Amino acid sequence: MKMGWFAPLVMTALAVILILVGCTSSQIVNTLEDVVTAAEVAVPVIGGASGVPASTISQIVTYLQAVSMATSQAATILSGAGSSAEKSAQIIAVFAGVASGLNLPAGTAGDVVAVVSAVSQAVVRFLSNFPTSPAAPVPTIKISAADQITLSNLKLRSDADLSKLRGMKR
């Protein structure tokens, strides 16, 4: 089944979702929520993809699992104790394996490429909140009570994605 029309629809829906959730939290929490939302959009697309080689699906599922684990851990780090510098370093370390994205083989269905790309781009936006150079200033991370609730929900959503991904055929 060819779903070339689906990719623009998914990207438009993702953009609307990201705009709507982007108005209520701090920049760091907001961009983490963008990653979780992008992964949530990707999971059913990947699960319903047809004509994509099993090896490619396996590669994507592994990547999305790593992203979901990283977002869950980042939510825990951000809501936990520690200095801004410690939290930044921990988050950069947690996302090290997924920061570079995923290169899919030529010929991969456009809707699959679109959702995986959206996840990769959201990860990059989230990580742009944190310095990668020791000389760069570390952002002050002050998590409000509302952010604590959002982070708790993001952890639950990430863990739910991880459970769905573990159940996918590889």
Protein Blocks (a to p, Z undefined) as FASTA:
>chain_A
ZZkkmmmmmmmmmmmmmmmmmmmbcfklmmmmmmmmmmmmmmmmmmmpghiafklmmmmm
mmmmmmmmmmmmmmmmmmmgcdfklmmmmmmmmmmmmmnopaddehiafklmmmmmmmmm
mmmmmmmmpcfbfkbccddddddfklmmmmmmmmmmmmmmmmmmmmpcZZ
